[in-house]
Amino acid sequence: MFLHPSLIRAGLVLAASLLAVACTTIPPQSTTLLFGPYKHVNMGLDAQHKRISSLQNGQPVALIEGASHVLPPGVNAISLAFASGECGQEQWGGVPAAALADANLHALVRARLPYIISTGGEGGVFTCGTDTGFAAFIQRYTTSALIGFDFDIEANQTEAMILDLVQRVKFAQQAQPHLRFSFTVATFAANDGSGASLNATGQSVVRALQDFGVRDYVINLMVMNYGSAAATSCVVRQGRCDMAASAEQAVQNLRTKYALAPSQIAVTAMLGVNDVVENVFTPQDATQLARFAKAQGLAGLHYWSLDRDAPCINGATVVSPTCSSLNIVPARAYLQAFLAGLQ
């Protein structure tokens, strides 16, 4: 695909805008597997001070206390979710971006907790129609603890919106090659011979990345919510989707179809009960998936979410943002299971 001269000029302007930001960032990131949870920042957020909290027994607990954080050794990344709206004017569930950044980013630096800024999500849309907006977006979150940006593209984004975002990522990489740019998409784990891996939206994302010649991007597969227990969707065991085996199949399907290296693939699991009754991710799945991610040399192993790694206080078994709904599993059991698999 040849770039129109106007895009090239725009890219040069964007790259120049980002060079000043690059001077304040850290050296290129290690190739070490990134592991850690997503944190839905609006869940338990301190309404007055806009400080991010985790939930423990349903109560907010500050993510950062002084120069330390609540996560154990072995966690080397936390994904903050989700910014939405137009870049440079984005918000976090109604919270202004500047207020959230000012209240939390320097605390993350002091606590030595590297972070990824995640946009979009299931119910949100992140767009980027201007170079100045994208430069402002990157600059807002740039500290020595920034790993990069994750664009969660699930629905309601047109192909034009995707192209706008991808072309800006391409030029941003030229100015800041150490930043990690990942694109989170829904996945299938078909093992019926079709090799199905991505839905139409995911296919549009990868096609745009490859057409624009973007390098070293990461496709983050949502290894969750495959659908009914059928070979067209997942690896079936005893009438359910085997979630770890399905994640492995999804990675293989993606590699085969798009010729991606393992270092360009990450996986994100949803703890416990997913939105489909045949999809239940257990601690045993967590350990198996972690072993696979480490052995294959994947770019990242993430999970949704920090607050769901706990049983439901009221014993609920339906999907909840604050618990796994697999109530025989104690708090932080998933985190420990992931870490065991990474040993």
NUTOR-123974 format. One line per 3 residues: number of its first residue (from 1); their letters; for each residue x, y, z of C-alpha. Coordinates in steps of 0.05 Angstrom, whole numbers, plus 5000, padded with zeros to 4 digits. Last residue first. Layout:
NUM> A> X/Y/Z | ...;
END
This chain:
343> QLG> 5165/4601/5748 | 5114/4632/5701 | 5062/4579/5715;
340> ALF> 5065/4591/5790 | 5056/4666/5777 | 4992/4654/5738;
337> AQL> 4965/4610/5794 | 4984/4662/5847 | 4946/4716/5809;
334> YAR> 4887/4669/5800 | 4884/4653/5874 | 4884/4727/5892;
331> APV> 4820/4719/5933 | 4795/4648/5943 | 4766/4602/5890;
328> INL> 4703/4565/5912 | 4664/4626/5890 | 4673/4621/5816;
325> SSC> 4635/4686/5806 | 4703/4718/5790 | 4689/4781/5830;
322> TPS> 4681/4857/5823 | 4660/4866/5750 | 4607/4810/5757;
319> VVT> 4585/4753/5713 | 4532/4711/5747 | 4547/4662/5804;
316> AGN> 4531/4709/5862 | 4555/4686/5930 | 4541/4754/5962;
313> ICP> 4614/4769/5973 | 4633/4744/5904 | 4699/4707/5905;
310> ADR> 4762/4746/5887 | 4807/4759/5828 | 4754/4803/5794;
307> DLS> 4784/4868/5819 | 4851/4859/5784 | 4817/4841/5719;
304> WYH> 4814/4818/5667 | 4880/4784/5655 | 4946/4796/5619;
301> LGA> 5001/4753/5590 | 5046/4791/5542 | 5096/4788/5485;
298> LGQ> 5095/4713/5477 | 5159/4673/5482 | 5126/4606/5468;
295> AKA> 5149/4574/5532 | 5129/4634/5575 | 5061/4641/5544;
292> FRA> 5048/4566/5548 | 5069/4562/5621 | 5024/4621/5637;
289> LQT> 4965/4589/5600 | 4973/4525/5639 | 4976/4562/5706;
286> ADQ> 4916/4605/5690 | 4875/4545/5664 | 4887/4511/5731;
283> PTF> 4863/4575/5765 | 4798/4567/5725 | 4769/4603/5665;
280> VNE> 4696/4586/5653 | 4666/4590/5583 | 4606/4543/5574;
277> VVD> 4561/4594/5610 | 4579/4650/5562 | 4594/4719/5592;
274> NVG> 4656/4691/5626 | 4656/4658/5695 | 4725/4657/5727;
271> LMA> 4778/4705/5705 | 4777/4736/5636 | 4841/4720/5598;
268> TVA> 4885/4767/5559 | 4936/4741/5509 | 4996/4774/5475;
265> IQS> 5024/4764/5406 | 5078/4802/5369 | 5136/4766/5404;
262> PAL> 5105/4700/5381 | 5120/4722/5310 | 5061/4737/5264;
259> AYK> 5049/4701/5198 | 4977/4726/5193 | 4937/4662/5185;
256> TRL> 4984/4613/5218 | 5004/4658/5276 | 4932/4677/5290;
253> NQV> 4908/4605/5289 | 4965/4583/5334 | 4949/4638/5385;
250> AQE> 4875/4619/5384 | 4893/4545/5393 | 4934/4561/5455;
247> ASA> 4877/4603/5483 | 4829/4545/5469 | 4874/4497/5506;
244> AMD> 4873/4544/5566 | 4798/4555/5563 | 4774/4484/5551;
241> CRG> 4706/4505/5524 | 4653/4463/5556 | 4616/4398/5539;
238> QRV> 4667/4352/5570 | 4725/4385/5533 | 4715/4429/5472;
235> VCS> 4770/4469/5440 | 4737/4534/5418 | 4692/4570/5369;
232> TAA> 4679/4528/5307 | 4693/4466/5349 | 4632/4480/5391;
229> ASG> 4622/4499/5464 | 4580/4562/5453 | 4615/4629/5449;
226> YNM> 4689/4646/5453 | 4678/4693/5512 | 4751/4694/5531;
223> VML> 4821/4692/5501 | 4820/4766/5485 | 4879/4765/5438;
220> NIV> 4930/4822/5443 | 4961/4835/5375 | 5028/4869/5387;
217> YDR> 5060/4918/5339 | 5133/4908/5321 | 5128/4942/5253;
214> VGF> 5072/4981/5220 | 5075/4972/5145 | 5012/5011/5130;
211> DQL> 4980/4951/5097 | 5002/4905/5153 | 4973/4947/5208;
208> ARV> 4910/4961/5168 | 4898/4887/5154 | 4909/4871/5227;
205> VSQ> 4857/4921/5250 | 4806/4903/5196 | 4813/4829/5213;
202> GTA> 4799/4845/5286 | 4735/4882/5266 | 4712/4825/5221;
199> NLS> 4722/4772/5275 | 4790/4741/5287 | 4819/4671/5291;
196> AGS> 4784/4622/5245 | 4833/4566/5226 | 4778/4531/5187;
193> GDN> 4801/4461/5205 | 4750/4450/5260 | 4796/4476/5314;
190> AAF> 4768/4546/5320 | 4796/4587/5377 | 4760/4652/5360;
187> TAV> 4785/4720/5380 | 4764/4789/5401 | 4815/4844/5393;
184> TFS> 4867/4883/5434 | 4916/4924/5393 | 4984/4935/5425;
181> FRL> 5034/4992/5417 | 5097/4984/5459 | 5140/5046/5465;
178> HPQ> 5215/5038/5454 | 5211/5061/5381 | 5190/5132/5402;
175> AQQ> 5198/5179/5343 | 5189/5126/5289 | 5137/5090/5330;
172> AFK> 5094/5153/5331 | 5093/5152/5255 | 5063/5082/5251;
169> VRQ> 5017/5094/5310 | 4987/5154/5274 | 4973/5112/5212;
166> VLD> 4940/5059/5256 | 4893/5107/5291 | 4866/5140/5228;
163> LIM> 4859/5072/5194 | 4818/5045/5252 | 4772/5106/5251;
160> AET> 4763/5097/5175 | 4746/5024/5185 | 4691/5044/5232;
157> QNA> 4694/5034/5306 | 4628/5013/5339 | 4657/4948/5366;
154> EID> 4715/4914/5402 | 4778/4955/5392 | 4821/4955/5455;
151> FDF> 4879/5001/5437 | 4937/4988/5485 | 4990/5040/5495;
148> GIL> 5062/5037/5520 | 5109/5018/5576 | 5103/5082/5616;
145> AST> 5143/5081/5681 | 5193/5136/5663 | 5134/5182/5650;
142> TYR> 5092/5197/5588 | 5017/5195/5600 | 4998/5265/5577;
139> QIF> 5052/5265/5523 | 5020/5207/5486 | 4951/5240/5484;
136> AAF> 4979/5308/5466 | 5017/5277/5407 | 4953/5241/5386;
133> GTD> 4912/5304/5389 | 4964/5343/5350 | 4964/5290/5295;
130> TGC> 4888/5293/5288 | 4831/5243/5280 | 4844/5196/5337;
127> TFV> 4787/5155/5362 | 4773/5114/5425 | 4706/5079/5432;
124> GGE> 4678/5052/5497 | 4630/4997/5518 | 4674/4936/5509;
121> GGT> 4740/4972/5516 | 4766/5035/5484 | 4835/5054/5510;
118> SII> 4889/5022/5551 | 4949/5060/5580 | 5003/5010/5600;
115> YPL> 5038/5015/5666 | 5104/5000/5700 | 5100/4998/5777;
112> RAR> 5162/5027/5808 | 5123/5054/5868 | 5151/5124/5856;
109> VLA> 5133/5119/5782 | 5063/5095/5797 | 5055/5154/5845;
106> HLN> 5077/5200/5789 | 5022/5172/5745 | 4964/5175/5794;
103> ADA> 4932/5241/5811 | 4959/5282/5752 | 4939/5228/5702;
100> LAA> 4868/5222/5728 | 4858/5298/5731 | 4888/5308/5661;
97> APV> 4844/5254/5631 | 4779/5284/5656 | 4736/5233/5693;
94> GGW> 4672/5217/5655 | 4688/5143/5648 | 4761/5159/5636;
91> QEQ> 4762/5217/5588 | 4797/5233/5522 | 4807/5303/5495;
88> GCE> 4877/5293/5467 | 4853/5232/5431 | 4778/5233/5417;
85> GSA> 4734/5193/5465 | 4753/5136/5510 | 4806/5119/5562;
82> FAL> 4796/5051/5594 | 4830/5017/5629 | 4898/5021/5663;
79> SIA> 4941/4960/5644 | 4989/4939/5699 | 5058/4913/5683;
76> NVG> 5115/4876/5715 | 5078/4829/5762 | 5130/4778/5786;
73> PPL> 5138/4809/5854 | 5070/4821/5887 | 5018/4874/5872;
70> VHS> 4993/4923/5926 | 5041/4980/5909 | 5100/5013/5944;
67> AGE> 5132/5081/5949 | 5077/5114/5990 | 5016/5070/5984;
64> ILA> 4995/5056/5913 | 4934/5016/5892 | 4894/5046/5949;
61> VPQ> 4844/4997/5977 | 4771/5003/5959 | 4723/4956/5995;
58> GNQ> 4685/4898/5963 | 4725/4846/6001 | 4787/4878/5970;
55> LSS> 4777/4927/5913 | 4836/4961/5880 | 4842/5037/5883;
52> IRK> 4862/5091/5834 | 4866/5161/5860 | 4817/5213/5832;
49> HQA> 4824/5258/5893 | 4750/5268/5908 | 4717/5208/5875;
46> DLG> 4771/5159/5898 | 4763/5107/5844 | 4734/5040/5868;
43> MNV> 4720/5016/5797 | 4733/5076/5752 | 4804/5052/5739;
40> HKY> 4785/4985/5711 | 4853/4953/5726 | 4879/4903/5676;
37> PGF> 4924/4852/5707 | 4997/4834/5700 | 5051/4800/5659;
34> LLT> 5097/4828/5606 | 5143/4775/5578 | 5214/4801/5578;
31> TSQ> 5236/4834/5513 | 5262/4893/5553 | 5237/4962/5536;
28> PPI> 5278/5012/5498 | 5306/5069/5541 | 5260/5110/5585;
25> TTC> 5222/5172/5565 | 5235/5247/5571 | 5271/5257/5505;
22> AVA> 5216/5219/5469 | 5166/5274/5486 | 5207/5326/5449;
19> LLS> 5210/5279/5389 | 5134/5270/5390 | 5116/5334/5355;
16> AAL> 5168/5321/5301 | 5139/5252/5289 | 5069/5281/5283;
13> VLG> 5091/5333/5233 | 5129/5281/5192 | 5068/5236/5194;
10> ARI> 5023/5291/5169 | 5070/5303/5110 | 5070/5228/5094;
7> LSP> 4994/5225/5100 | 4987/5284/5052 | 5035/5250/5003;
4> HLF> 4987/5189/5000 | 5018/5127/5027 | 5029/5068/4980;
1> M> 5000/5000/5000;
END
